[in-house]
């Protein structure tokens, strides 16, 4: 599954040998192909860290351990290999919780190594002591606690195996005194699961259902990317003539240049995709759990087809039928299942064969209409945004130009994107609107914070992605609020020579939550405004390049210049874009209610 074709030529010791637990730990890392780890050095694992370099392992020192976990996530999502994060026991480990939670919802095979207080002092309230397993129990697929130094290699190997087989983070908890001593052990060989296409009965049922379908639609999810199954999804779509929509925040799960691609569902997704799936009589949910946030109404469209029969394919049987009622559930690998279904349909006459050309015309028409709407949608048109635009017309940014409409900025950035680009987005209003404008032809290219939705995600994640794929352009999108949570990792990118490009939308507000105050709280803004210094200047102070953009015609050229600095000069660049305070739709209109006040003193707050 790796996108890195460089062979790992490091030798692992063979057979049972006498070694220290530190050596057993490091040799097991080597056996699992670990070449890069993210974290901050600490005394708790220093004995093992001392031999990272001769083992061919680089520990990339970060500014904050949350950033290390996000970097491991980005590394794993691009490479298809493990991402590995480590830190000092206690605070170094607790700092990682948010990053591991994000990796959990991204289904990233991240291994977090958590050295803990020594066994002779546990329970005495010693320095940096805490219970580290409960912190991660909700966000890991497996937790391995080394119970004896002789079992170091066994538990380490199991954590790496389970991260890949379960497709999610695992935790390796090691008492700090267990790195020392002398043990006899053998380094286990990595075990990789062969998932298969699913059961014969359910595959046959799916084929029968599709043979009778008149308007089938495919939802291509993250499981398609993880299974390297985009080609298989494309072959099935072409056999059916079916429009393909991306599941929420998986814009790279089907090539945007393909005639059958119709864009993402969910928040700020594609109207074309929504209008087409609304007509489906059969939906193939390929490698997706059909998460609730990715199927909610949007753009005023309650598009999910109420009467369609759903064929859901997922490697995790617990996801089948969890969110939506399904007609057929297939527990299998997305790629192999798609291939098996396509093979069953290859020589059959299908009900949808007769309407392929007509549906192709409809797909093209809906897509063209959506592109025209995006071209004409130069700014938001709700009353608050119109007021914000009027306000911006009377203001001048500290850079001296003018405030730009976010949608126009996003369109210009889209046009200027380099080939083979990797893009991470943070959480926030403008970043969410960006879903309509981010298109990819290659999988493992788009990294969003997924269901955990934490701020501070984009920059460290793209740094990790760049470590895994240094030959690819790497761009992070962040609003100024979220940017404040991770901008310090610019120093990591600079000092460790991991060049990336960060696009910061400077609109002086916590936009996503502020939009809720517009919609539900009569514009009573509490703690939503941000007056910040120039992020380009802050970037320059940290050793990066900085560009401030306040003219629409400069957006595309500025991005191209920043990417050129990254790819040809090895420089990180902060591209600060001055934006108006206009805001797109709230994340979820169903998540809040109009306030009711019963006490007299609060009667005006409705």
TABEL-V506044 format. One line per field, one symbol per residue. burial: # if it has 16 or more other C-alpha atoms within 10 Angstrom, else .. A space follows every 10 residues. Layout:
burial = ???
This chain:
burial = .......... .#......## ########## ########## #..##.###. .#..###.## ########## ########## ########## .######### ########## ########.. ........## .##..#..## ######..## ########## ########## ########## ..#.####.. ......##.. .######.## #.######## ########## .######### ########## ######...# ########## ########## ########## #..#####.. ..###..### ######..## #....##### ########## ##.##....# .#...#..#. ..##.##..# #..#....## ...###.##. .#........ .######### ####.###.# ########## ########## ########## #.######## ########## .######### ###..##### ####...### ########## ########## #......#.. ...####### .######### .#..##.##. .######... ########## #######... .......... ......
